[in-house]
């Protein structure tokens, strides 16, 4: 299963790829960075649904925050709540 398009784009811009897989143990988030091995994270069905739901701003924010919560031990991705709501001029 693929992550939502906006989430995939954010990850790719940061040198990461991720996919949701289902195996006999349940759902897994498979993540690989440009310089890291393939990492596998067990996820709940609820997390899987959040990561693959897309199309609204609320769903996109929820998916991003679920992703950062899962990956926070191995990768740095800022939480959306800490990001500005609108771009700021430099």
N, C-alpha and C positions, 0 to 999 in steps of 0.2 A: 504494500500500500504506500502510496506517496503522501508526503506531507503537503500541506496547502502550498500553492504556487508562491505566494508572498514570502512564506517562511523559507522555502527552498532558495529563493533569490537572496535573502538575507544571509543564509548560511554560505552559499556559494561565494558571495562577495567577501566573506570572512575566511575562505579557504576550507570550508567544511562541506561534507555531503551527509545526508541522513535519509533513512528509509525506515518504515515500520514493517516488521515481519511477524508472521504467526508461525510458531512451531509447537511441538507437543507440550512445551512448558508454558505456553501462553504467548502474549504479545511481547515483542522486543523492539527497542529503538536501536538501530544500527547506525553508528556514526564513525566517520573517518575524516581526520584533518589532513591537510596537505603533507604534514610531516609526522603523522602518528599512525599507529596500527588501527585496524578496525576494532572499535569498541562496541560492546553489546550491553544494553541496559534493559532489565525487565521493567515492563510498564503495565499498568492496569488497563482494563477496557475503557474506563473513563478517560484516562490520559490519551489513549489511542484515538478516541473520538474527538477530543479537543485538538489533537495534532493534525487530524485529517479534515476537520470542519473548516470551511472558509467561505468568504464572500461578504462578510460584514466586518466592520471595524471592531466590534466587540469580540467576534470569533477570532479575528486575527490577533488581537491583544492577548486573549486567553491562551491561544496556541503558543504564542511567543513566551509568555510567562511560564507555561507548563514546560516548554522546552528548556528554558534557562534553569528552572528548578531541577530538572533531571541532570543537566550537564554541568551544574555549578561546581562540582568537585574536580572536574577535569578540564573545563574550558571557562574562559571569562566571556560572558555575554551580559551586558547591562540589562537590568529590568526596565520594562517600558515605563513604569511609574517614575523612573529617574531620568527619562529622556524628555526633552522639550516637546510640547504638543505640536508646535509649529516650528519650521526651520528658522534659525536666527541669522541675521546678517553678520558677516565677519567684519 
